[in-house]
């Protein structure tokens, strides 16, 4: 997901969320065009757009992205990410998958951790410290 940040920053200037989605879809088409990956990457970029354009808090960006995941689920019929955001982030953080336990390309791990930190209003530095400390436990 980290490689999406430059795209998300650039795409935050796009006028519509549909334009943002199309930019993400085209970007993902280079390597990972699976609909779950595209939707996950779109929501990740959408959250970054909320932080940049609306200058909102991390938890507000999470809530706005959760609303967008609900809207996208109605459009696409793909409710997997919506389910993750509504149900699996609520578990105790010690039960979340360890970031490097599965292959890094497993999108669920990236989404759960990215949105966990947003939801709980972590600062960037605190999130990095937390993720490093979890990586040292295994």
N, C-alpha and C positions, 0 to 999 in steps of 0.2 A: 504494500500500500504506500510505502514511503516514496516510491518513485512517482507517484501520482501528484505529489505536492506541487511541483512546478506547473503541471497542467491545471491543477485546481486554482492556483494563484492567477494564472493567465485567464482561465475560464470564468473567474469570478466577475470579470468585466462584461461577460455576455449578458444580453438583455433579458433573455427568458430562460426558465428552467429547462425547457425543451431544447434550446440551443446548447445548454450545459450537458444535457443527456447525450445529444448527438456528438458533441466533442469527445465525451468519455467513450461512447460506443465506437467511434472511429479510432481512438487511441487504443482501446482494448483489442480491436480487430487485428492489431499487429501480432499479438501473441495469445490472447485468451478471450475468445468471443462467446464463451458459455454465458447464458443469460444470468446466472447467479453471480458470476464475476462482474459482468457489466453493471448489474443493479447495485452490487456492493460498492464498486468503484464510484458509481454515480452518487450514491448516498454519502460516501466519504468526501467527495469533492463538494457536494451540496453543503455538508457540515462546515467545511473550510470556507466556502462562500459566505455562509451565515456569519462566521467569525470575522471575516474581512469586511464585507459590505455593511452588515448591520451592527458591527462592533459589539456583539452581544457576549454574554458570559458563556463559558463552556457548557454549563448545564442548560442554558437557553438554546444554544446551538444543538445540543442533544435533543431537546424537546421539539424543536422545529424539524429536525431530521427525522424524528420518530413520526411526526405528522406527515412528512413527505413519504416515509416508508409506507404508511397506511394508504396514502393516495396512490402511490406506485403499485401497491398490491392490488388495489381495485382495478387499475388499468391493465396490469400484466397478468393477473391471476397468480402471481408468484408471491407467496406470503412468507417464505422462509426467513428472509432478513427481518421482516416485521416481527415474526415469532421470536427470533433471537433477541431482538432489541427489547421486546416486551417481557420475555420470560427468562431468558438465559443470562442476562446481565444482572438480574435480581439476586442471583445466587451469591453466596459468600465468595469474596474474591479469591480465597484460597482454593475454591473448587473450579475456578476458571482454568481453561487449558493453559499449561505452561507454554509461553510463546514459541519456544524452540522444540517442544515435545513432538509435534507433528511437523511435516515439511512446511517450510515457510510459505509455500504457495497455497496452503490450505486457507482459503479466504475467511472461513468462519473464525479462526483464531485471530486474524488481523482485525476483523470487524468487532469481535467481542472486546478485545483490548482497547482499540481506538475509542469505541463508544463508551466503554466502562469509564475511562479517564475523563471523557467529556461529561458524562452524566454526573460524576462525583466531583466535578469542578477542580480537578487536579491542575496545578500549574505545570508547565512544560518540565521544569526542573524536577519537581516531585514525581511526575510520571516516569521520567527517565531513571531516577533513583529507585523507584519502586520496581520497574521492569528489570533493572540490573540485579537488584537483590533477589528477585524471584528466579532469575537465571542461575544464580549461584547456589540455589538450594538443591539442584539435581546433579 
